[in-house]
């Protein structure tokens, strides 16, 4: 695949370019006529024989051949999509994200290209099955959790809705670490996802750009008397793009995920190497390539902070240079249409440095005035916030920015000075507003508030769930909301039904299609028609059979990965997500301990047997999250080793949770745990995947749970706990001891923890967890919500005991999930933000 190459001018040209001529010359508006490529079977056979030089049908050879063959089927459409988009007849959207948790690509590509059945047939010639071949693909784990998976879902929906959206990210050599569990502890291993190559990517060497770092700035007056800034003595790093195709659902559009790899300008100093100084000879090369080595380096150290900032600037600068080059190739130096033809969506604060970087490029490279450049920037940038936790909002030391990005820092200070003038006009004499709203946070060391920079530089600021947006406006960003109420809007998150129902749950998809036809696949709101069949006994029975089969698949997977036997007849109670205190895996395992105690005491009358599955990764530097993983594993060991307990309760911690694991987990789950402290979870997307597959949810009034209840009805949702307002009220005088004294069950759980029942040979290792539960400063309110959580779990058990009623409720949950399709979310971005 190729695309027309655009030339980036060094300075603004005085010669006006004709957009019409440039369109014709660089980007044909009509699709290019190509010779038809091989059929998929012929392409796969050719790949095996010639491209991969194999004569035997090894499984890895067949996967590589199939992936390359499928990519070949996309090449013509991919090129034609690019050629069409380069005409700017359709608004172009750049989606900047430091994370893209893509998972495996094969199954999704086959589904969207309508090649699944054909592939299954051709693989019989190689004496293998699609399921076995698909398992050989390594997950592209270029993300940490929900944020990165959301970005992947959005790309799928953008292509399926025929939107001209390019994803921009980083081609990390090592993705999210591989998690091992050793003696109950998390051990991080490198995720070498590229060790066997990536058959989906295409290196676009003609689109390489250079990204500057370090150096200093100089100011001079040009011949026209204008003040000009020059960034001198920079160290340049090459940004090399690797493109991956993102096919729309059977519509001919193939969008692009462009991932940047950092490379040195020169490989190494040959003279130094020949003189024997090997380390110094390759030092610059190593320093450059470190930028894209690892996803999210630990930023506890100064080196870690520096590397993370370099990643964010590298992504932003390379991506902006790329989209500016595409625009200039068509419109020359006429930037009057730039904001009309482009939108830039910032996925959280990570790429918010794109605001001053776009200003730098427009000012210093293209010679625009400040006023014109700022008008373009603020009409192009849009910012999505993903957190309600103040500590999660990024701040960078001014000293670090001055050292690494001196010209960018100058622009940030100028943006802030002009912004504070607006604040002063809005609230004359209110110095507190100036201090609290300033992009520069004062203190012993000045810091740049990156979220504030994103808000000031964007025309749109959106939350990702109704409650989240409401809390942003009322709390975290209230002053900004008062200044610019029209900037703020809500776009509730969604997940792609292609991956999270149609591809991962083919039996349920077939059952639904037999009842509703195929229209629901393109419009998930049509699932509401399923409600009409909850009184049809045969359909409910078939629904239950599909769920039981999926539970067996999940049980087999848990056995393979964790060594724990799950019984599909038992309730499958699942919580899989990033391990974090606010997500409250600890509350879940406290309830497990409560059930364990009941069983030991013989209190098992009418007890509904359940299998509890917990999975997720803790950030390498997050000590408490790692302790929670250790506790879960120790509890699981005690539960699963007791033959008196296992008929009623089994517990497994699933190591190395990832996208491919979730594709097996969500179809087989009965109960989805969405139990974060109210007011802490921005949205959640795992809740939506489970709901889409017919799981019932136990949860708080937090994030998108609120809207899920609106859709499915409170009678079909297990609600518990304090709401966000009550959490806020409690934290001013929170007294966990009062809740403990009122709860015999909680007292017993704490007594078992304090007595060392789960750490008999590891004394005191869970003291920090015990202290957290009893701490008056526990912002997660574990003690406050424990009893109500146990009450809701009893409601779960009662309903599960009535299998017919449970499965009817399961159908209602699936029927209500249409609101949470990412197609609906992206349609909202298209209509209300991007105007495309």
N, C-alpha and C positions, 0 to 999 in steps of 0.2 A: 504494500500500500504506500502511496505517496500523496503529498499535497503541495500546492503551489508554495514556493518559498517567498517570504516577505522580507524586505530589507528595512532595517531600523536606521533612520538617519541619525547622525551624530548631533546635529543641532537643527533647530527649526529652519526650514527652507523658506525663502521668500517667494518661490514659485508655487502658484496654486495648481493643484492637481485636479483633473476632471474625474469625478467619481465614476461616471459612465464608462469612460475609457479604461479606467483601472479595473473595473468589474470585468469588462470584456477581456482584458489582457491577462489578468492573473487568475480569474476564477470563473470558468464557464458556468453559465446558469443552467444549462441543460446537462443531464447525466451523460457521462462519457460512454460510448458504445464499446463494449469489451467482448472478446471471445468468451463464450460460456466456459466456466471452469469445469473440472472433472466432476462427475457425480461423487457423492460421498463415499460409496464403496470403492470406486476407482481411485479416489484420492488417498484413502486409507491404505489400500494395497500398494500404491506408488510410494507413499511415505515409508512403509515398512521395508520395501525392497531397495529403494534408492536413498531416500532422505535420511533414514536411520541406519542403513547398512546392516540390517538384521535379516537372517534367513529363517530363524526360529521364531515361534510365536510366544516369546516371553511376555508376561503380563505387562511389564513396564513399557515394552516396545509398543504393545497394542494401545496403551493409554496415550503415549506420546503421538502415535500415528493418528489416533482418533481425534485428539485435541487439535493437532495441526490440520487435519482434514476438515474439521468443523470450522476452524478459523478461515480456511480457504473458502468455505461456502459463504463467508461474510465479506470477503475482501471487496468485491465489486460494489455491494451495497454500502460498505463502509466508506469507500472512496467517493461514491456519489453523494452520500450524506455530507461529507466534508466539503466537497466542491459546492454543493448547494448552500451550505452554511456560510462559506466564505464570500458569498455574494451579499450577505447581510439583508436579504429580503425578509428574514425572520430575525427577531431580536435574539441576540446571543447572551447566554447566561454562563458566567464562570462560577462554579461552586468550589470555594476554597476550604479545604479541610485537612488538618494534620493527621486525620485518621480516616481510613476506608477499610472496614472489616468485611472484606468481600467474601471470605470463605471459598468454597470450591466453585469453579465456573462452569464445569461441563454440563451438569444437569440443568442448570438455569438456561444455558445457551441452547441446548437441545429442545427444551420446552418452548422457548420463545421463537426459535426458528422452525418449529414443528418437525423436528427430526428424530424425536424419541423412538417412535415405532420403527422407523427405518433403521435406526442404529441398533435396536435390539435384534432385528432380523439379520443385519450384516455381521453382528458379533457371533452369531451361531456358526458362521463359517470358520471362526477362530476358536471354536469350542469354549467360549466363555460367555459371561452374562454382563449386562450393563452395570448392574449393582456392584459386581466384583471389580470391574474396571474403574468405576467412579471412585471406589475406596482408595485407589492408588494416588489420587490427586492430593497434593498437600494444601492445606488451608492457607489462603493468603490472609494471614492474621495481622494486617497493617492497622490495627486499632486496638483499643483498650477495653471497649465494652459498648454500651448502648449508643454513644455518640457516633462511633465509627460504623456500627451496623446500620444506624439510621441513614448515614450518608450513602451507604451501599443500596439500601432500599430506595432512597430518593433517586439515585441514578437510574435504577430499573424503571421507576415510574415515569421519570422525565422522558426516557426513550419510548416507553409504551404510550405516552400521551403525545408523542411526536413533537417534543420541545427540543430546541437547539441548546443543549446544556452540556458543557464540558466540565468534568470533575478534575480538579487539580490537587495532587497530593505528593507524597514522598515515597520513593521506591526504597524502603528500608531493606537493608541486606538481611537483618534479623528482625522478625516481627515480634509480636507479643510473646514473651518467653514461654517455653514449654514447662508446664508445672508437673513436678514429681512429688509424691508424698512418701516420705521416709520417716518411719516411727511416728507418724501423725503430723509431721512438720512439712510445710511447703518448702521445696527446694526448686530453685529456678535454673533451668537449662536453656541454652541458646536455641531459638527457633530458626533453624536454617531452612527456611521455606524455599530458598532459591538453590539449594544444593544440587538439585537435578535440573535446574533451569526452569523457565516459565514459558511454556509453549504458546501462551496467549498474547505475549507482548511483542511489540515491534519497536526497535530502536530507531528513533527519528533524528539521525545525526545532523541533518540540515537545519534543525530547529534549535540547536544548542545556543544558549545565551550565557553571559558572564554576570556573576553576582559579586558586588564589591563588599569588602570588609576592612575595618581598621583605617589607618591613614589619618588625614586631617583635611579641613576645608579652608579654602582661600576665597576672598571676596575681591572683586574688581569691577570697574565701570567699563561697559562696552562703548563702542563708538557712538551709539545713540544716547549715551548717558544713563543706561539702565544698569542697575546693580545685578551682578551675576555671581553665582557661587560655583566653585569647582571643588570636587572631592579628589584630593591628591594622594599619591603614594598608597593607593589601595592594594590589598591582596585580593586578586580576583579568583573566584572559584567557578569552574564550568558547571552549568546545570544542563544535564543531558536528559532529554525526554524519552521515556518508554511508554508507548501507548497500548492500552488494552481496550478491546471492543466491548461495548455495552449494548446488546441488541434489544430493541423494543419487542413487544409481544406481537409477532406476526404482522408487522406493519411496514417492513422495509427500512426502518430507520436504525442505524448503528451509530450510537453516540460514542464518545471517547472518554476514557479515564486516563489522563496524562500524569504519569508519575515521574518525578525528577530524581535523578541520581547525581550526586556530587562527584566531580573529578577535578584533579589538579590541572592547571594550565600546561605544565610540563610534567612528564612522568617522574623524572628525578634528575639531579645534577650529576651528569656523567663524569665530569672532572673530579668531583669529590669522591664519587664511587671508585674511580680508578686509583685515587690516592689512598684508598683504604678506609675512608670515613663513611661506612655503609649506612649507618643510622641517620647521620645528618643529610646524606644524599637524598634519602627518600622522606625526610621529615615533612616537607611541604605537601607532598602527595598524600601522606598519611593524615595530616591535619585536615586537608580538604575532604578526603573521603570519609572521615569520621562523622561528618555532618549527616550523612544518610546511612550510617552503620546500624544504629539501634533505635527502635521505637521508644520514645520517652526515656531518655537517660535519667538516672537518679539525680535529681537536682539538689540533693542535700549538700553537696560540695560546690565550691566556686566553679570548678571545671564543669560540673554537671549543669549549673545555671547557664554558663556561657554557651555550652553546646546546645542547650534547648532553645536559647534565644537565636542562635545561628540557624537552627532548623526552621524556626518560624519565619525569620527574615528571608532565608534561602527560598522557601516555598513561595512566599508572597512576592518577592522581587522577580523570580523566574516566571511565575505565572502572569504577573502584570506585564512584564516585557513581552511575553508571548502574545497576549491578547491585544496589546497595543500594536505590535507588528502586524497582526492580521488586519486590524482596522486601517492602519496607515497604508497597507498594500492596496486598499480599495479607495480610501478617501484622501490620501496624502496628508497635508498639514491642516486640513479643514476639520477641526475638532467640534464643530457646531452640532454634529449629529452623534457624538460619542455616547452620551447618556441615553439618547433615544435608541441607539442600536445595541447597547450593552447594559447588563446588570451584573453585579458582583455580590454573591452571597457569602458572608463570612460565617462559617460554622463554628460558633463559640468565639472566645477571645483569642484563641491560638493564632489565627491569621490577621488579627486586628492591626498589626503593624503595616498591613497593606494600605491603610488610610494615609499615613505620611509618605509611604513609598510611592503611591500613585502621584501624590503631590510632587515628590522629588523628580519623578520621571517627566511629568508634564512641565515642571519649572525648568529643570536643568538640561534635560535631553531635548525637549520639544519647544522650549523657549516661551511658554505661555506666561501670562501675568498671574500673580497670586489670585486675584479675584476670579479670573476665568478658570484657573486650575481648581480652585476650591468649589466653584459652582459645579464643575464636572464631577469632582470627587463625591460631593454630598448628594448629587443626583444619581450616582451610580452604585454606591455602597449600600448594602443592607446587612443588618447584624442579627443573628439568632443567638439568644442567650439560653444556656442549658443548665444553669445552676441557681439555686436559692441560697447556697452556702457562701457567706462573705469570704471565708478563707480560701474558697476555690477560685475566686476572681484574681487573675494574674496581675502581679505588679513586678516591674523590673527596676533595679537600682539605676538611678541616673548615671552613676559613675561607670557602670557596666555598659550602658548605652553609649556614653561619651567615648569610651575606649573602643568599642566595636563598631558603632554606627554613628559617627560624629555628625554627618550631614542630616541623617534622619532625626537625630536629637534636636538639632536646630529647628527643624520644621515642626516638631512636636511642641517645642516652647512657643513658637509663633502661633500655632493653632490654639494653644491654651490661652495666650495673651488676648487674642481676638475673641475667644469664647467667653473669657471672664468679663470682657466689656459688655457682652450681651447679658450676662448674669447681673452685672451692676445696673444696667438699664432696667431690667425686670424687677430687681429688688434693691433700690437705691439705699446705700448705707448699711446693708446687711453683710457685714464682714464674715459672719458665720457661714452664710451661703457660699461666699467666694472660697472659703477654706474647704468646705465639705464637698463642693462640686468641682474643684480644680482637678485637672488631669494630673497635675504634679502634686503628690502627697508630701507635705512637709514633715520634718522630723529630724532625728540625729543623722539620718541619711535620706535624701530625697528619693522617692519612687514614682514611677509612671503607672497610673492606674489604667490598664489596658482596656477594661470594659468601658470606662468613661471615654477613652479615645474612640472606641468603636461607636458609642452612642452619638458623640459630637460629630463624627465624620460620616454618619449614615442618614439616609432619608427614612429608613424603616428599622424599628427595633421590635422583634417579635419574641414572645414566649412560646412554649411548646405544649401547653395544656391550659385550659380555662383558669384553673386555680393558680397555676404557676404565673400566668400573665397578670392576674389580679394581684397577687402578692408582690410581683415586681413593681407594679404601679403604686401600690399602697406602702411598700416598704423599701426594698433595696435600691430602687431608682426613683423614689417618689419626687425628689426635687427636679429631676430631668423630665418626669411626666408632667409636673406643673408647668415647666417651661415649654415643652413640646408635646402636648397631649395627643396630637394627631400622628406623631411618629410611632406610637406604641400600638401593637396589634397582636392578636393571638393566631397561631397556626398549630392546632393540636397535632402531635406526631401521628405517624401511621407506619405500617409495615407492608411490604409487598406481598400480595396474596399469591403471586406466582411461586415464590420460594417457600412461603410459610404456610401454604395450604395445598396448592395444586401439585407442586413438585414433591414436597416432603410427605404428603398424605394422599397418595393416589387412590386408595380404596375409598376414603371418605369423599374425595372429589368425584369419583365414579358414581357413588350413591347419590350425591346431591344432583349431579347432572341428569341422572335417570328421572329425577323428580321435576327438576326446574328447567331442563334444557341447558344450553351452553351460554346463554346471555349473561348469567351471573359472573362468569369468569372475567368479563370486561367491565362489569358494573356490580361491585360487591354488595351494593345496597339491595340487590334483588334477592339476597339471602333471607330477607325478612319473610319471604313466601314459605320458608321452612316451618314457620309457626303453625301453619295450617295442618301439618302432618303429625303434630305431637299427640293427637288422639287416635292416630292410625297405628294399631298395635304391631302390625307386620313391619312397618317402617322403623318404629322404635326398637324393635327386636334386632333388625338389621343394623341399626346405628350402634347398638350395644355389641354386636358381633364384631363390627369394624374396630371399635374401641378395644375390645379384648385382644384382638389380633395385634393391634399396635402396642398394647401393653406387653405382650409376649416378646415382640421385637425389642422393646425397651428393656425388659428383664434380661434378655440375652446380652444386650449391650452392657448393662450394669454388671452382670456376672463377669464378662470379659474384662472390663476396665477396672472394677473394684473388688472382684472376688466375692461379692455378696449375692446370695440367692434371693431374688424378689419373686413373690407368688402373685401372678396376674389376677387372682381372685381378690386380693387385698386392695384397699384404697391406696392409690399411688399419689402421695403428697410430695410436691416438688417445689424447691426454691433454687433456681440457678441464675446467678448474676454475679457481678463484681462483688467481692467481699468488702463490705464497708459497714461501719457502725450504724450509719443512718438507715441502711437497708435491713438491719436487725436480724441477721442470721442468728444472733445470740438469743433473741426472743424465741425463735423457732426451736433451737436446741434446748432451751429452758422448758418448753412444752414437752419435748421428747423425754427429758428427765422426769417431768411430772407423770407422764404415761408409764414410764419405766418403774417409778415408785409404786404406782397403782398396781401394776402387774405383780411386783414383788410382794405386795401386801395381800394379794389374792383378790383384789377389787377388779375382777374381769367380767362380771355379769353384764351382758349386753354390750361389751366392748367390741367395737368394729376394728378388726385387724387392719393395720396400715403399714406401708413401706414408705419411709421418709428418705428422699433423695435431695442432697444439697451439693451444689457445685459452684465453682467460681475461683477466680484468682485474686490474691491480695497483692497490692503494689509492693515491690521488694523492700521499700523502706517503711512500710506501715506495720509497726510491731503489734498493735492491738488486733488488727485484722488477721495476722498470722497466728496469734494466740487463739482466736476464735476457730480457725481451721484446726488447730491442734485439739481444742476441746471437742469439736464435732467428731473428729476421728477417734478420740479416746472414748467418748460416749458410745460411738458405733461399735467399737471393739467389745465393750462390756455387754451391750445389748445383744449383739449377734453371736456371742459366745455362750449365751445362757439358753439352753433348750427349753426352759420354762417360759422364757420371754418371747422367743422367735415366732410362736404361733400367733402372737398378737402384735408384735412390733419388730421391724427390721430397719436398720439405718445404714445408708451408704454415702460416703463422700466421693463424688465423681472427679477424678483428677483431670487436669488439662481441658477444662470445659472450653468449647469453641463453637463456631457456627455449625460445623458438621455434626457435632454432638447434639446441638439443639434441634437439628432436623429430625433426629430420632426421638428426642425427649418430648417435644410438645405434642406430637400425635398420641403418645401413650400416657399422658398425664391426666389424672382425674381432678386434682386440686392444685391450683396455682397460688403460690404464696407471694402476695404483694403487700408486705407488712411494714413498710417504711414509716418512720415517725411523720405524722401529718405536718405538711408544710416544708418538707425537706426534699422530696423527690420531685424533680421538674415535671416529668411525664411518666417515664417508664415505657418500654416497648415490648419487653417480655410478656407483660400482662396481656397485650394485644395478640401476640402469637398464640398464647395458650387459649385465649377466648375464641380465636378463629378456628381452633381445632376442637372446640367443644368442651374445654376444661372449665370447671367452676372456679371462682376466685374467692379467696379469703383475703381481706385487705382493709386498710384504713381509708379515710377520706383524704387521699393524697394523690397528687399528680393526675394522670388520666383516669385513675380509678373513679373519680367523681363523674366523669362523662360516661364511663362504662355503666355505672349504676343508672344514670339517666336513660341509657339505651335499653338495658336489659331489665330494669326494675329492681328495687331493693330486695324483693322477695326471692330473686334469683342470684343474689350476691351475699356473701357472708361478711357483714360489716362489723367492725369492732373499733374500740379505742377512741382516744381524744381526737377532736378535730383541730385544725391549724390554729384557730382562735384560742381554744382551750390549752393547747401546748404553749402558746405565747403567754397566757395568763399564769400557767403553772410555773414557768421557768423563773419567775420573779420570787417565788417562795416555795420552790419544790422541796417536798419532804418525803423522800422514798421510804423512810422508816415507817411513816404512817400507813403507807400502802402495804408494807411488809407485815405490820402488826395486824392488819385486817384480813390477811390472806394466809390461811394455814398451808395451802398448796405451795405458795411462794416460800414460806418459811422452810418447808421440807426440801424444796429444791436447793435453797441456800445452805441448809444443813448438810446435804449430801456433797455439795461442792466444797464447803469448808472442811468437811471430814476427810477429804481426799479420796473419795470413793473412786473417782475416775483417774486418779494419778497416784496410786498407792506406792509406786517406786520412783515417783518424780515429785517429791514434796514441794509444796508452795508454788508450783508453776502457774496455777490459775488464780493467784491472789489478786492480780491486776483486774481480772474479770469480775471477781467478787466485789472488789472495791468500786468498780464502775457501776454495778447494779445498785449499790448502796450509796452512791455519791450524790449529794444534794445538787451538784453541778452537772449531773447526767442529762445532757440536752436531748438524749434519745428516749427518755421517759420509759425505760424498760419496766420498772416496778409499777408505774401508773397504769400501764396497758396490759399487764400480765393476766390478771383475772378475767378481763373481758375477752382477751384472746382465747383463753381456755374455754370460756363460755361459747364463743363462736365455733371453736373446734368441736364442741359437743353437738352443736347444731349440724355441723358437717357430718358427723358420724351418724346422727339420726336420719338424715336425708339419704346417706349412702346405704343405709340398711334397707331402704325402700328403693330397690334398683330401678323399677319402672319409673318412679317419680324422678330419680336422679337423672336418668337418661333423657327424660323429657326436658328437664332443666338444662341439660347439656345442649340439646338441640336449640333451645331458646338463646343460649349464650352464643352459639355459632351464628344464629340468625340475626343477632344484634351487632355483629362485628363489622358490618360494612362501613360504619362511620370511621373505622380505624384502618382502612386501606390507605397506604401511602399515595395511591392514585388520587384520592380525595384531598389529602394534604397538599400534594403538589399542584392540584388544580387551584387550590387556594393561593399558593405562592404565585402561580401564573396569573391569576385574575386580579389579586389584590396588592401584590408587591412588585413582581417583575413586569406586569402589564404586557405580557408577551402572547 
